[in-house]
Every structure is written in C-alpha cells, then in structure tokens.
Amino acid sequence: MVQTFNKVNKVTGTLSLSGDKSISHRALLISSLAEGKSYIKNLSENDDVKSTINCLKALGITVESNEKGFIVNGQGYKGYRQPLNPLNAGNSGTTARLLTGILSAQNFKSVITGDASLSSRPMKRIIEQLTLMGSSIKSTNEGRLPLNILPAEGLRTIKYNLLVPSAQVKSSILFAALHIDEQTSVIESIQTRNHTENLLDLEVIRREGKILSFVSRRNYPEPKEYFIPGDISSAMFFIVLALLTKNSGLLIKDVALNPTRTECLSLLKRMGGNIQVEVKDSSNNEAYGDLQVKSSNLSNVKIDKEIIPFLIDEIPILAVAGIFAEGDFEIRKTSELRVKESDRIKALCSNFSLLGLNVDEFEDGFRISGDVKKTTQPFKSFGDHRIAMAYAILSSLLESGGAVEGFECASVSNPDFLKQLNSITL
C-alpha cells in the first residue's frame, strides 16, 4: 500500500497514546507466570503485542479484554501447557527472545517461529546465554528462527557479563532465572532498558561503574494490576513533527518517562527543541508524565557513542529531525541498526538519497548534509514500521508532501498512527 501525506501547516491539540510496547510485552509475560488474575490497563494493541498474546493463548493462558482493559489468568510456576503447534512470534523480536527464556525452563518441547523479517534476525545471543544456564535450544537456520526448545534437565545459576548491550538478551536470562532457586546476576557495563527489572521489582545495584541485576525464584511474580504508560517511541514521531512545524504546540499525556528511554528527548532539547517534561506518577516502578512540545529551530549536535543504546529505536525519526536542523547530521556506533526489522542504516540512506541530499553510509552509521532538492519518488518502508512512520513525518514536512510505499507495516507498533496524525494536524 502506498500512503500519501500532505504538508502539515500546523500541529495542535492533545494526544494520549496506547501503552508502551516494551512494557506491554513484559506485563503480559509476567502476568502469565503469576498464579491467578492480573489486570492490565492501557495495554498496547499493536501487531507485536498481539503476537505475544497469541503465543500465550497457545500455551494455555487465558487473555481477555473488556472496557477497563485486559485480564490475564496466569497459571503459576511451570504452568504453561505444551502448545499443539509452533508458536508464531510474527515480527516481534521481543516476543521471540523473552518467551524463549521462559520456555527454556518448562517441562515440554516447544518451537518458536516468526515472519520472514524476524526469521532473518540473529538469535545466537540468547541461545548461547541460555545454553550456559543448562537450556537446550536448537536452530537449523544458522542461529535464527525457528528455535526448537527442548526440556532442560535443570537450569543452573550464572553470573553473566552482558557483552552486547541488549535489553532483550538480558530479559531472556532474567525470565529463565525466575525458575532457579539460587541467585543469578546479570552485569552491564552500559545500561539498557530496565523494564523487566522494574516490573519484577528486582534488586539492582551499581558497583565500580557496573550495573548488577539479581534474580531468583524468590522474585517469581504474583498477580497484580498494571497501568501501561504511553509509548515514548511512538510519541517521538509527533514530537519531531511539532518541533519542525511553525506556530505549533502539542500536549502528549501520560507518556512513559523511564530514564533509559528519555535520552531521545534530551538529545532533541540539546538540539534546541522546546520540550517541557512533567513527571506525574509511577506504576510498578515505571514513571510517566506529560510532554508539552512547541515549534523550535533545531541545530545538529555531536551524538556521543555512550548514549546510542538509549535511543537506538528512535534513530530513524531523529535522522528526519537532523535533515531539517542546521548543520550536518552524523551518527556512528549504530551497527545494531543493521539487524533490526530491516537494515535501518541502508533503508535510511536509500530514502534520504531520493531527496537529493548528500548521504555518506558507513558500516556503523551515516552522515547527511545538504538541502532537499527533489521530492517526487515515494519512500520505501522496507517492511519496517519505524522507517514507515519516520518517512510519513518527513513527507508531512515537505512543501509538496510525499508518499510511503508499504506503509501498512506501521501497525506493528502503532496501528492508530494515521488517526493520531490527522487528529493533531491542520
């Protein structure tokens, strides 16, 4: 599907977004482990989260919804039922990697599959770490899906140094370790998203520049209520649009403000963005609040490698902001973008080249300079939801508008994107 976008003349109004995708996945998985009913308000209902729900249902977990939210009837310690068919994680790497950690502790064989995009993404990281714990995981596709997870004789505790900053790898270990009496520790030199630690209320300490997270069966979850704050990654697209559109002001309410997720806001503020943040409350250790965004003149700044893990998902829309900001936009140390839903470095450089910009592609990043010279060809989504939405915003900023080919993949993270865009633009 080719979706066209007209130039936006003004951004105004208020947005309330569906729940953060990362927190939604984890709330569902944790609720499925607890014995009894948990209640989740403002759960994200995008395609990725639906994949997690469908996998849980296949494992014997009842997930229902009503006007107040979702009810998950968890089955307790090792209470999953053996699925009749392979579990399909769709496009969701979070579903595949975190669920593998839980399934490695169950007493039955299971198989995880995914769509073509997910099946091309690396799973060796979790296979190697979970194998150290005694898991038996086989891949016939060079460390990619499908994964065959065999019953383990018994998992053992580990003390693991996280070599590559990855919240999904860390979380897969933490979920597996919930099934071990002795304590497991994960050690990070660079902190990654800590939603799993927050929702499980794990002990986390800082020592000699390292972050240590501790988990054992003592942390096994009990039923509870969750409120999922709005998704800050989804909010970023509208924040950039409001910043770059003249005479605009936008209020985004109840957005997740976890410190491991707000580096994107800090970067935009360093670039000159007028963004006011009001922290209002927290739910299950996850802070949330309101964002007030106003039109701003942006200037590109140096992006230090230390902050890359904190804004890896937001790089596509930050790059869009960069081409309208004064100076060149350059970002490096982002090799992880090569193995996302698409090769995002290649996708970004290819689309920016369509505008006549000067684009330099590196193995670990890219640089963009010059001015927009042409806007005739549609941008390609490459089947990647964040690429699709980033170029929807870019199209909305161009004098003649633009179009995005394959825009339907945006539903992976935000099926309401078009409705939300239309509700705040003139």
Secondary structure, DSSP 8 states (H G I E B T S, - for coil): -EEEE-----BEEEEE--B-HHHHHHHHHHHHHSEEEEEEES---SHHHHHHHHHHHHTT-EEEEETTEEEEEEE-TT-----SS-EE-TT-HHHHHHHHHHHTTSSS-EEEE--TTGGGS--HHHHHHHHHTT-EEEESSSS-S-EEEE--S-----EEEESS--HHHHHHHHHHHTT-SS-EEEEESS----HHHHHHT-EEEEETTEEEEEE-GGG-----EEE--B-HHHHHHHHHHHHHSTT-EEEEEEEE--TTT-HHHHHHHHTT-EEEEEEEEEETTEEEEEEEEE----B-----GGGGGGSGGGHHHHHHHHHHSBS-EEE-S-GGGGGSSS-HHHHHHHHHHTTT-EEEEETTEEEEES------S-EE-TT-HHHHHHHHHHHHHSTT-EEEETGGGGGGT-TTHHHHHHHTB-
